[in-house]
Amino acid sequence: MAVRIRMKQFGRRHRPFYRICAMDQRSPRDGRVLEELGTYDPMVPETDARAVLNAERVDYWLSVGAQPSDKVKVLIEKYGARGTHVEKQRNALDRLAQARGIRAAAAEAKAEQTATAEADEEQPAEQQQAEEAIE
């Protein structure tokens, strides 16, 4: 069996997403996978954070004779175990995580504000009911 390391397409129209997989060469593009080795998301704004590979498993499959496709070969050269952009990738992933953390904190603060606003609106209704019961 000839094994290829290639991309399996996911996502929807105008929003592609790929998994980098070890597959039988004869299987269709989105067919059965031997092992998933990473992801590639071309829509991520940080260029160096687009590809995430399990370098240890990629090296294993290359050592047993798997052949990468042209595009995956470029990704392995950049972001593999001995890649040229590994340090840039770590920095880009850190920046992306910080940005997501800031957005998550802002979303939590907004949810907290709406919860307190709803609680404030509920209290006058309860007070009105209490006043009506007294009368």
N, CA, C and O atoms as a GROMACS GRO file, in nm:
protein
  540
    1MET      N    1   0.086  -0.118   0.000
    1MET     CA    2   0.000   0.000   0.000
    1MET      C    3   0.090   0.123   0.000
    1MET      O    4   0.180   0.135   0.083
    2ALA      N    5   0.065   0.214  -0.092
    2ALA     CA    6   0.139   0.339  -0.100
    2ALA      C    7   0.068   0.445  -0.015
    2ALA      O    8  -0.050   0.472  -0.035
    3VAL      N    9   0.141   0.503   0.078
    3VAL     CA   10   0.081   0.601   0.170
    3VAL      C   11   0.124   0.740   0.128
    3VAL      O   12   0.241   0.765   0.100
    4ARG      N   13   0.027   0.830   0.126
    4ARG     CA   14   0.053   0.972   0.096
    4ARG      C   15   0.012   1.054   0.217
    4ARG      O   16  -0.085   1.022   0.285
    5ILE      N   17   0.085   1.160   0.242
    5ILE     CA   18   0.045   1.259   0.342
    5ILE      C   19  -0.015   1.374   0.263
    5ILE      O   20   0.055   1.442   0.188
    6ARG      N   21  -0.145   1.395   0.281
    6ARG     CA   22  -0.214   1.497   0.201
    6ARG      C   23  -0.325   1.561   0.282
    6ARG      O   24  -0.353   1.522   0.395
    7MET      N   25  -0.389   1.660   0.221
    7MET     CA   26  -0.493   1.736   0.289
    7MET      C   27  -0.630   1.678   0.259
    7MET      O   28  -0.660   1.639   0.146
    8LYS      N   29  -0.712   1.674   0.362
    8LYS     CA   30  -0.852   1.632   0.351
    8LYS      C   31  -0.936   1.757   0.375
    8LYS      O   32  -0.921   1.823   0.478
    9GLN      N   33  -1.024   1.788   0.281
    9GLN     CA   34  -1.097   1.915   0.285
    9GLN      C   35  -1.220   1.908   0.374
    9GLN      O   36  -1.298   1.812   0.369
   10PHE      N   37  -1.237   2.013   0.455
   10PHE     CA   38  -1.355   2.032   0.539
   10PHE      C   39  -1.401   2.176   0.519
   10PHE      O   40  -1.353   2.244   0.429
   11GLY      N   41  -1.494   2.221   0.601
   11GLY     CA   42  -1.540   2.358   0.591
   11GLY      C   43  -1.658   2.370   0.497
   11GLY      O   44  -1.724   2.272   0.464
   12ARG      N   45  -1.683   2.492   0.456
   12ARG     CA   46  -1.794   2.517   0.365
   12ARG      C   47  -1.746   2.610   0.254
   12ARG      O   48  -1.627   2.642   0.246
   13ARG      N   49  -1.836   2.654   0.172
   13ARG     CA   50  -1.799   2.741   0.061
   13ARG      C   51  -1.744   2.873   0.116
   13ARG      O   52  -1.803   2.933   0.206
   14HIS      N   53  -1.634   2.917   0.063
   14HIS     CA   54  -1.564   3.040   0.102
   14HIS      C   55  -1.510   3.035   0.245
   14HIS      O   56  -1.472   3.138   0.300
   15ARG      N   57  -1.506   2.918   0.306
   15ARG     CA   58  -1.449   2.902   0.440
   15ARG      C   59  -1.381   2.765   0.449
   15ARG      O   60  -1.429   2.676   0.519
   16PRO      N   61  -1.267   2.749   0.377
   16PRO     CA   62  -1.203   2.618   0.374
   16PRO      C   63  -1.130   2.586   0.504
   16PRO      O   64  -1.087   2.676   0.577
   17PHE      N   65  -1.116   2.458   0.530
   17PHE     CA   66  -1.040   2.407   0.643
   17PHE      C   67  -0.990   2.270   0.603
   17PHE      O   68  -1.064   2.192   0.542
   18TYR      N   69  -0.866   2.239   0.636
   18TYR     CA   70  -0.807   2.112   0.594
   18TYR      C   71  -0.746   2.039   0.712
   18TYR      O   72  -0.694   2.100   0.805
   19ARG      N   73  -0.754   1.905   0.708
   19ARG     CA   74  -0.680   1.820   0.800
   19ARG      C   75  -0.569   1.755   0.720
   19ARG      O   76  -0.591   1.708   0.608
   20ILE      N   77  -0.451   1.752   0.776
   20ILE     CA   78  -0.338   1.688   0.711
   20ILE      C   79  -0.337   1.543   0.761
   20ILE      O   80  -0.327   1.517   0.881
   21CYS      N   81  -0.347   1.449   0.666
   21CYS     CA   82  -0.368   1.309   0.701
   21CYS      C   83  -0.274   1.217   0.625
   21CYS      O   84  -0.228   1.250   0.515
   22ALA      N   85  -0.246   1.102   0.685
   22ALA     CA   86  -0.180   0.993   0.616
   22ALA      C   87  -0.290   0.905   0.559
   22ALA      O   88  -0.375   0.855   0.633
   23MET      N   89  -0.289   0.886   0.426
   23MET     CA   90  -0.397   0.814   0.359
   23MET      C   91  -0.338   0.719   0.254
   23MET      O   92  -0.226   0.738   0.207
   24ASP      N   93  -0.417   0.617   0.220
   24ASP     CA   94  -0.380   0.532   0.107
   24ASP      C   95  -0.388   0.617  -0.019
   24ASP      O   96  -0.479   0.698  -0.035
   25GLN      N   97  -0.291   0.599  -0.106
   25GLN     CA   98  -0.283   0.681  -0.226
   25GLN      C   99  -0.406   0.665  -0.315
   25GLN      O  100  -0.444   0.758  -0.385
   26ARG      N  101  -0.468   0.549  -0.312
   26ARG     CA  102  -0.582   0.522  -0.400
   26ARG      C  103  -0.715   0.570  -0.344
   26ARG      O  104  -0.815   0.570  -0.416
   27SER      N  105  -0.719   0.613  -0.217
   27SER     CA  106  -0.846   0.658  -0.158
   27SER      C  107  -0.882   0.797  -0.209
   27SER      O  108  -0.793   0.874  -0.247
   28PRO      N  109  -1.011   0.831  -0.211
   28PRO     CA  110  -1.052   0.963  -0.256
   28PRO      C  111  -1.006   1.073  -0.160
   28PRO      O  112  -0.964   1.044  -0.048
   29ARG      N  113  -1.014   1.198  -0.205
   29ARG     CA  114  -0.963   1.311  -0.127
   29ARG      C  115  -1.020   1.314   0.014
   29ARG      O  116  -0.945   1.335   0.109
   30ASP      N  117  -1.149   1.295   0.028
   30ASP     CA  118  -1.213   1.300   0.159
   30ASP      C  119  -1.244   1.160   0.211
   30ASP      O  120  -1.338   1.142   0.288
   31GLY      N  121  -1.167   1.062   0.168
   31GLY     CA  122  -1.193   0.924   0.204
   31GLY      C  123  -1.135   0.883   0.338
   31GLY      O  124  -1.105   0.967   0.423
   32ARG      N  125  -1.118   0.750   0.355
   32ARG     CA  126  -1.073   0.693   0.481
   32ARG      C  127  -0.929   0.734   0.510
   32ARG      O  128  -0.844   0.740   0.421
   33VAL      N  129  -0.903   0.761   0.636
   33VAL     CA  130  -0.774   0.811   0.682
   33VAL      C  131  -0.704   0.705   0.766
   33VAL      O  132  -0.768   0.634   0.843
   34LEU      N  133  -0.573   0.694   0.750
   34LEU     CA  134  -0.494   0.607   0.837
   34LEU      C  135  -0.466   0.678   0.969
   34LEU      O  136  -0.479   0.619   1.076
   35GLU      N  137  -0.427   0.806   0.960
   35GLU     CA  138  -0.400   0.885   1.080
   35GLU      C  139  -0.405   1.033   1.046
   35GLU      O  140  -0.359   1.074   0.940
   36GLU      N  141  -0.461   1.113   1.137
   36GLU     CA  142  -0.462   1.258   1.120
   36GLU      C  143  -0.338   1.316   1.185
   36GLU      O  144  -0.306   1.285   1.300
   37LEU      N  145  -0.266   1.400   1.110
   37LEU     CA  146  -0.136   1.448   1.154
   37LEU      C  147  -0.134   1.596   1.187
   37LEU      O  148  -0.035   1.646   1.241
   38GLY      N  149  -0.240   1.668   1.156
   38GLY     CA  150  -0.243   1.811   1.184
   38GLY      C  151  -0.356   1.879   1.112
   38GLY      O  152  -0.443   1.815   1.052
   39THR      N  153  -0.355   2.013   1.118
   39THR     CA  154  -0.458   2.092   1.052
   39THR      C  155  -0.395   2.207   0.976
   39THR      O  156  -0.282   2.248   1.004
   40TYR      N  157  -0.471   2.259   0.880
   40TYR     CA  158  -0.431   2.378   0.806
   40TYR      C  159  -0.556   2.462   0.783
   40TYR      O  160  -0.651   2.416   0.719
   41ASP      N  161  -0.556   2.584   0.836
   41ASP     CA  162  -0.670   2.675   0.823
   41ASP      C  163  -0.623   2.801   0.752
   41ASP      O  164  -0.564   2.888   0.815
   42PRO      N  165  -0.648   2.813   0.621
   42PRO     CA  166  -0.598   2.928   0.546
   42PRO      C  167  -0.666   3.060   0.580
   42PRO      O  168  -0.623   3.165   0.532
   43MET      N  169  -0.772   3.058   0.662
   43MET     CA  170  -0.843   3.180   0.695
   43MET      C  171  -0.791   3.248   0.822
   43MET      O  172  -0.839   3.355   0.858
   44VAL      N  173  -0.695   3.188   0.890
   44VAL     CA  174  -0.638   3.248   1.011
   44VAL      C  175  -0.556   3.370   0.970
   44VAL      O  176  -0.474   3.360   0.879
   45PRO      N  177  -0.576   3.484   1.036
   45PRO     CA  178  -0.505   3.606   0.995
   45PRO      C  179  -0.354   3.599   1.016
   45PRO      O  180  -0.278   3.658   0.938
   46GLU      N  181  -0.308   3.528   1.118
   46GLU     CA  182  -0.164   3.511   1.140
   46GLU      C  183  -0.113   3.403   1.046
   46GLU      O  184  -0.148   3.286   1.061
   47THR      N  185  -0.032   3.440   0.949
   47THR     CA  186   0.014   3.346   0.847
   47THR      C  187   0.086   3.226   0.907
   47THR      O  188   0.063   3.113   0.864
   48ASP      N  189   0.171   3.249   1.005
   48ASP     CA  190   0.248   3.139   1.062
   48ASP      C  191   0.166   3.053   1.158
   48ASP      O  192   0.216   2.949   1.203
   49ALA      N  193   0.045   3.092   1.191
   49ALA     CA  194  -0.039   3.012   1.281
   49ALA      C  195  -0.139   2.927   1.204
   49ALA      O  196  -0.223   2.861   1.264
   50ARG      N  197  -0.131   2.927   1.073
   50ARG     CA  198  -0.230   2.855   0.993
   50ARG      C  199  -0.213   2.704   0.998
   50ARG      O  200  -0.313   2.631   0.998
   51ALA      N  201  -0.090   2.655   1.004
   51ALA     CA  202  -0.065   2.511   1.003
   51ALA      C  203  -0.020   2.465   1.140
   51ALA      O  204   0.068   2.526   1.201
   52VAL      N  205  -0.081   2.357   1.189
   52VAL     CA  206  -0.041   2.296   1.315
   52VAL      C  207  -0.019   2.148   1.286
   52VAL      O  208  -0.112   2.077   1.247
   53LEU      N  209   0.104   2.103   1.306
   53LEU     CA  210   0.140   1.964   1.274
   53LEU      C  211   0.185   1.889   1.399
   53LEU      O  212   0.242   1.948   1.491
   54ASN      N  213   0.158   1.759   1.401
   54ASN     CA  214   0.214   1.671   1.501
   54ASN      C  215   0.346   1.621   1.441
   54ASN      O  216   0.350   1.519   1.372
   55ALA      N  217   0.454   1.693   1.469
   55ALA     CA  218   0.582   1.670   1.402
   55ALA      C  219   0.635   1.530   1.426
   55ALA      O  220   0.696   1.470   1.337
   56GLU      N  221   0.613   1.476   1.544
   56GLU     CA  222   0.662   1.341   1.576
   56GLU      C  223   0.599   1.237   1.484
   56GLU      O  224   0.668   1.149   1.432
   57ARG      N  225   0.469   1.246   1.464
   57ARG     CA  226   0.399   1.149   1.379
   57ARG      C  227   0.428   1.172   1.231
   57ARG      O  228   0.434   1.076   1.153
   58VAL      N  229   0.447   1.297   1.192
   58VAL     CA  230   0.484   1.324   1.053
   58VAL      C  231   0.620   1.259   1.024
   58VAL      O  232   0.637   1.195   0.920
   59ASP      N  233   0.716   1.275   1.115
   59ASP     CA  234   0.847   1.213   1.097
   59ASP      C  235   0.836   1.061   1.089
   59ASP      O  236   0.906   0.998   1.009
   60TYR      N  237   0.748   1.002   1.170
   60TYR     CA  238   0.730   0.857   1.165
   60TYR      C  239   0.683   0.815   1.026
   60TYR      O  240   0.741   0.724   0.966
   61TRP      N  241   0.579   0.880   0.975
   61TRP     CA  242   0.524   0.840   0.846
   61TRP      C  243   0.624   0.862   0.734
   61TRP      O  244   0.630   0.783   0.640
   62LEU      N  245   0.703   0.968   0.742
   62LEU     CA  246   0.805   0.989   0.640
   62LEU      C  247   0.912   0.880   0.649
   62LEU      O  248   0.967   0.838   0.547
   63SER      N  249   0.943   0.835   0.772
   63SER     CA  250   1.046   0.732   0.789
   63SER      C  251   1.003   0.596   0.735
   63SER      O  252   1.088   0.516   0.697
   64VAL      N  253   0.874   0.569   0.732
   64VAL     CA  254   0.827   0.441   0.679
   64VAL      C  255   0.790   0.450   0.532
   64VAL      O  256   0.734   0.355   0.476
   65GLY      N  257   0.820   0.562   0.468
   65GLY     CA  258   0.805   0.572   0.322
   65GLY      C  259   0.687   0.649   0.271
   65GLY      O  260   0.661   0.645   0.151
   66ALA      N  261   0.613   0.718   0.355
   66ALA     CA  262   0.499   0.796   0.306
   66ALA      C  263   0.550   0.916   0.226
   66ALA      O  264   0.652   0.977   0.260
   67GLN      N  265   0.480   0.947   0.119
   67GLN     CA  266   0.518   1.058   0.032
   67GLN      C  267   0.422   1.175   0.053
   67GLN      O  268   0.301   1.157   0.037
   68PRO      N  269   0.472   1.295   0.088
   68PRO     CA  270   0.382   1.409   0.104
   68PRO      C  271   0.342   1.468  -0.030
   68PRO      O  272   0.418   1.462  -0.127
   69SER      N  273   0.222   1.526  -0.035
   69SER     CA  274   0.182   1.598  -0.155
   69SER      C  275   0.265   1.726  -0.165
   69SER      O  276   0.336   1.760  -0.071
   70ASP      N  277   0.256   1.795  -0.276
   70ASP     CA  278   0.339   1.914  -0.296
   70ASP      C  279   0.313   2.021  -0.190
   70ASP      O  280   0.406   2.075  -0.131
   71LYS      N  281   0.187   2.050  -0.165
   71LYS     CA  282   0.152   2.154  -0.068
   71LYS      C  283   0.189   2.113   0.074
   71LYS      O  284   0.238   2.196   0.152
   72VAL      N  285   0.166   1.986   0.109
   72VAL     CA  286   0.200   1.939   0.243
   72VAL      C  287   0.352   1.937   0.261
   72VAL      O  288   0.401   1.961   0.371
   73LYS      N  289   0.425   1.910   0.156
   73LYS     CA  290   0.571   1.910   0.163
   73LYS      C  291   0.622   2.048   0.205
   73LYS      O  292   0.715   2.058   0.285
   74VAL      N  293   0.563   2.153   0.150
   74VAL     CA  294   0.601   2.290   0.186
   74VAL      C  295   0.570   2.316   0.333
   74VAL      O  296   0.650   2.375   0.404
   75LEU      N  297   0.452   2.272   0.378
   75LEU     CA  298   0.414   2.291   0.519
   75LEU      C  299   0.508   2.216   0.613
   75LEU      O  300   0.543   2.267   0.719
   76ILE      N  301   0.549   2.096   0.575
   76ILE     CA  302   0.641   2.018   0.658
   76ILE      C  303   0.777   2.086   0.664
   76ILE      O  304   0.840   2.090   0.770
   77GLU      N  305   0.823   2.140   0.552
   77GLU     CA  306   0.951   2.211   0.550
   77GLU      C  307   0.948   2.334   0.640
   77GLU      O  308   1.049   2.369   0.702
   78LYS      N  309   0.834   2.400   0.647
   78LYS     CA  310   0.823   2.521   0.729
   78LYS      C  311   0.795   2.490   0.876
   78LYS      O  312   0.859   2.546   0.964
   79TYR      N  313   0.698   2.399   0.903
   79TYR     CA  314   0.647   2.382   1.038
   79TYR      C  315   0.669   2.242   1.096
   79TYR      O  316   0.613   2.209   1.201
   80GLY      N  317   0.750   2.160   1.030
   80GLY     CA  318   0.780   2.026   1.080
   80GLY      C  319   0.877   2.034   1.198
   80GLY      O  320   0.902   2.142   1.251
   81ALA      N  321   0.931   1.920   1.238
   81ALA     CA  322   1.021   1.915   1.355
   81ALA      C  323   1.145   2.002   1.335
   81ALA      O  324   1.189   2.069   1.428
   82ARG      N  325   1.201   2.000   1.216
   82ARG     CA  326   1.319   2.082   1.187
   82ARG      C  327   1.284   2.192   1.087
   82ARG      O  328   1.363   2.223   0.998
   83GLY      N  329   1.167   2.250   1.103
   83GLY     CA  330   1.116   2.349   1.008
   83GLY      C  331   1.186   2.483   1.020
   83GLY      O  332   1.249   2.514   1.120
   84THR      N  333   1.172   2.562   0.915
   84THR     CA  334   1.235   2.693   0.911
   84THR      C  335   1.155   2.801   0.982
   84THR      O  336   1.210   2.906   1.016
   85HIS      N  337   1.026   2.777   1.007
   85HIS     CA  338   0.940   2.878   1.068
   85HIS      C  339   0.882   2.835   1.202
   85HIS      O  340   0.780   2.889   1.244
   86VAL      N  341   0.944   2.741   1.270
   86VAL     CA  342   0.888   2.686   1.393
   86VAL      C  343   0.878   2.794   1.502
   86VAL      O  344   0.776   2.803   1.570
   87GLU      N  345   0.983   2.874   1.519
   87GLU     CA  346   0.981   2.979   1.622
   87GLU      C  347   0.877   3.086   1.587
   87GLU      O  348   0.807   3.135   1.676
   88LYS      N  349   0.868   3.123   1.461
   88LYS     CA  350   0.766   3.220   1.419
   88LYS      C  351   0.626   3.164   1.444
   88LYS      O  352   0.535   3.238   1.481
   89GLN      N  353   0.610   3.035   1.425
   89GLN     CA  354   0.480   2.972   1.448
   89GLN      C  355   0.442   2.979   1.594
   89GLN      O  356   0.327   3.011   1.627
   90ARG      N  357   0.536   2.950   1.684
   90ARG     CA  358   0.507   2.958   1.828
   90ARG      C  359   0.464   3.099   1.867
   90ARG      O  360   0.367   3.117   1.940
   91ASN      N  361   0.537   3.199   1.817
   91ASN     CA  362   0.503   3.339   1.848
   91ASN      C  363   0.365   3.375   1.794
   91ASN      O  364   0.287   3.441   1.863
   92ALA      N  365   0.335   3.332   1.672
   92ALA     CA  366   0.205   3.363   1.612
   92ALA      C  367   0.092   3.296   1.689
   92ALA      O  368  -0.013   3.357   1.711
   93LEU      N  369   0.112   3.170   1.731
   93LEU     CA  370   0.009   3.101   1.809
   93LEU      C  371  -0.012   3.168   1.945
   93LEU      O  372  -0.125   3.174   1.993
   94ASP      N  373   0.096   3.218   2.007
   94ASP     CA  374   0.083   3.290   2.133
   94ASP      C  375   0.003   3.419   2.115
   94ASP      O  376  -0.085   3.450   2.195
   95ARG      N  377   0.035   3.495   2.009
   95ARG     CA  378  -0.040   3.620   1.983
   95ARG      C  379  -0.187   3.591   1.958
   95ARG      O  380  -0.274   3.665   2.004
   96LEU      N  381  -0.214   3.485   1.885
   96LEU     CA  382  -0.352   3.448   1.855
   96LEU      C  383  -0.427   3.408   1.982
   96LEU      O  384  -0.543   3.444   1.999
   97ALA      N  385  -0.360   3.334   2.069
   97ALA     CA  386  -0.423   3.292   2.195
   97ALA      C  387  -0.451   3.413   2.284
   97ALA      O  388  -0.554   3.419   2.350
   98GLN      N  389  -0.360   3.509   2.286
   98GLN     CA  390  -0.382   3.630   2.366
   98GLN      C  391  -0.500   3.709   2.311
   98GLN      O  392  -0.583   3.758   2.388
   99ALA      N  393  -0.509   3.721   2.179
   99ALA     CA  394  -0.621   3.794   2.119
   99ALA      C  395  -0.753   3.725   2.151
   99ALA      O  396  -0.852   3.791   2.182
  100ARG      N  397  -0.754   3.593   2.144
  100ARG     CA  398  -0.876   3.520   2.178
  100ARG      C  399  -0.909   3.534   2.325
  100ARG      O  400  -1.026   3.541   2.362
  101GLY      N  401  -0.807   3.538   2.411
  101GLY     CA  402  -0.828   3.557   2.554
  101GLY      C  403  -0.889   3.693   2.583
  101GLY      O  404  -0.977   3.704   2.669
  102ILE      N  405  -0.844   3.797   2.513
  102ILE     CA  406  -0.899   3.931   2.531
  102ILE      C  407  -1.044   3.933   2.487
  102ILE      O  408  -1.129   3.990   2.555
  103ARG      N  409  -1.074   3.871   2.372
  103ARG     CA  410  -1.211   3.867   2.323
  103ARG      C  411  -1.300   3.789   2.420
  103ARG      O  412  -1.414   3.829   2.445
  104ALA      N  413  -1.249   3.680   2.473
  104ALA     CA  414  -1.328   3.599   2.567
  104ALA      C  415  -1.356   3.677   2.694
  104ALA      O  416  -1.466   3.671   2.748
  105ALA      N  417  -1.256   3.753   2.743
  105ALA     CA  418  -1.276   3.833   2.863
  105ALA      C  419  -1.380   3.942   2.838
  105ALA      O  420  -1.463   3.970   2.924
  106ALA      N  421  -1.376   4.004   2.720
  106ALA     CA  422  -1.473   4.107   2.686
  106ALA      C  423  -1.614   4.047   2.677
  106ALA      O  424  -1.711   4.108   2.721
  107ALA      N  425  -1.625   3.927   2.620
  107ALA     CA  426  -1.755   3.862   2.610
  107ALA      C  427  -1.810   3.827   2.748
  107ALA      O  428  -1.929   3.840   2.773
  108GLU      N  429  -1.722   3.782   2.838
  108GLU     CA  430  -1.765   3.751   2.974
  108GLU      C  431  -1.813   3.877   3.046
  108GLU      O  432  -1.913   3.873   3.118
  109ALA      N  433  -1.742   3.988   3.027
  109ALA     CA  434  -1.781   4.113   3.091
  109ALA      C  435  -1.917   4.160   3.038
  109ALA      O  436  -2.001   4.207   3.115
  110LYS      N  437  -1.938   4.146   2.907
  110LYS     CA  438  -2.065   4.187   2.848
  110LYS      C  439  -2.179   4.099   2.901
  110LYS      O  440  -2.287   4.149   2.931
  111ALA      N  441  -2.154   3.968   2.912
  111ALA     CA  442  -2.256   3.878   2.965
  111ALA      C  443  -2.288   3.912   3.110
  111ALA      O  444  -2.403   3.904   3.153
  112GLU      N  445  -2.186   3.948   3.185
  112GLU     CA  446  -2.206   3.985   3.325
  112GLU      C  447  -2.290   4.112   3.336
  112GLU      O  448  -2.376   4.123   3.423
  113GLN      N  449  -2.264   4.209   3.247
  113GLN     CA  450  -2.341   4.334   3.247
  113GLN      C  451  -2.487   4.307   3.215
  113GLN      O  452  -2.576   4.362   3.279
  114THR      N  453  -2.511   4.223   3.115
  114THR     CA  454  -2.650   4.194   3.079
  114THR      C  455  -2.721   4.118   3.191
  114THR      O  456  -2.840   4.138   3.214
  115ALA      N  457  -2.648   4.031   3.260
  115ALA     CA  458  -2.708   3.957   3.370
  115ALA      C  459  -2.746   4.051   3.484
  115ALA      O  460  -2.853   4.036   3.543
  116THR      N  461  -2.660   4.148   3.516
  116THR     CA  462  -2.693   4.242   3.623
  116THR      C  463  -2.806   4.335   3.580
  116THR      O  464  -2.890   4.372   3.662
  117ALA      N  465  -2.810   4.372   3.451
  117ALA     CA  466  -2.919   4.457   3.402
  117ALA      C  467  -3.052   4.382   3.411
  117ALA      O  468  -3.154   4.440   3.449
  118GLU      N  469  -3.052   4.255   3.376
  118GLU     CA  470  -3.174   4.175   3.386
  118GLU      C  471  -3.217   4.160   3.532
  118GLU      O  472  -3.336   4.163   3.563
  119ALA      N  473  -3.120   4.142   3.619
  119ALA     CA  474  -3.153   4.129   3.761
  119ALA      C  475  -3.213   4.260   3.814
  119ALA      O  476  -3.306   4.257   3.894
  120ASP      N  477  -3.160   4.374   3.769
  120ASP     CA  478  -3.214   4.504   3.810
  120ASP      C  479  -3.357   4.522   3.760
  120ASP      O  480  -3.441   4.579   3.831
  121GLU      N  481  -3.386   4.474   3.639
  121GLU     CA  482  -3.521   4.485   3.584
  121GLU      C  483  -3.618   4.394   3.659
  121GLU      O  484  -3.735   4.429   3.675
  122GLU      N  485  -3.572   4.281   3.705
  122GLU     CA  486  -3.659   4.188   3.776
  122GLU      C  487  -3.694   4.237   3.915
  122GLU      O  488  -3.805   4.211   3.962
  123GLN      N  489  -3.605   4.307   3.982
  123GLN     CA  490  -3.630   4.354   4.117
  123GLN      C  491  -3.748   4.451   4.125
  123GLN      O  492  -3.831   4.434   4.213
  124PRO      N  493  -3.759   4.551   4.037
  124PRO     CA  494  -3.877   4.638   4.047
  124PRO      C  495  -4.008   4.563   4.027
  124PRO      O  496  -4.108   4.597   4.091
  125ALA      N  497  -4.010   4.463   3.942
  125ALA     CA  498  -4.132   4.384   3.923
  125ALA      C  499  -4.168   4.311   4.052
  125ALA      O  500  -4.286   4.304   4.090
  126GLU      N  501  -4.068   4.257   4.119
  126GLU     CA  502  -4.092   4.190   4.246
  126GLU      C  503  -4.141   4.290   4.352
  126GLU      O  504  -4.229   4.258   4.432
  127GLN      N  505  -4.084   4.409   4.350
  127GLN     CA  506  -4.126   4.511   4.446
  127GLN      C  507  -4.270   4.553   4.420
  127GLN      O  508  -4.346   4.575   4.514
  128GLN      N  509  -4.306   4.565   4.292
  128GLN     CA  510  -4.443   4.602   4.257
  128GLN      C  511  -4.540   4.493   4.306
  128GLN      O  512  -4.647   4.525   4.359
  129GLN      N  513  -4.504   4.370   4.289
  129GLN     CA  514  -4.591   4.262   4.336
  129GLN      C  515  -4.604   4.265   4.486
  129GLN      O  516  -4.712   4.240   4.540
  130ALA      N  517  -4.496   4.295   4.555
  130ALA     CA  518  -4.499   4.303   4.702
  130ALA      C  519  -4.586   4.420   4.746
  130ALA      O  520  -4.662   4.406   4.842
  131GLU      N  521  -4.578   4.533   4.678
  131GLU     CA  522  -4.659   4.650   4.711
  131GLU      C  523  -4.806   4.622   4.687
  131GLU      O  524  -4.892   4.662   4.765
  132GLU      N  525  -4.836   4.551   4.575
  132GLU     CA  526  -4.975   4.518   4.546
  132GLU      C  527  -5.032   4.423   4.650
  132GLU      O  528  -5.149   4.431   4.684
  133ALA      N  529  -4.949   4.334   4.699
  133ALA     CA  530  -4.994   4.239   4.801
  133ALA      C  531  -5.024   4.309   4.930
  133ALA      O  532  -5.116   4.269   5.002
  134ILE      N  533  -4.949   4.414   4.964
  134ILE     CA  534  -4.970   4.490   5.087
  134ILE      C  535  -5.101   4.569   5.079
  134ILE      O  536  -5.174   4.579   5.178
  135GLU      N  537  -5.130   4.623   4.963
  135GLU     CA  538  -5.250   4.705   4.946
  135GLU      C  539  -5.369   4.617   4.945
  135GLU      O  540  -5.481   4.665   4.932
   0.00000   0.00000   0.00000
